[in-house]
């Protein structure tokens, strides 16, 4: 059988590994946290 076997009706290549999803979620969370921190700095700095 070839590497493009059907598994549950989907190609094996269509499914991303779980580790990539975890890494993407962590990067998205970290990016939003950094953006919120920078926004907070500008907001507090603009009041002075």
Secondary structure, DSSP 4 states (H G I P E B T S, - for coil): --TT-EETTEEGGGSPPHHHHHHHHHHHHHHHHHHHHHHHHHHHHHT-
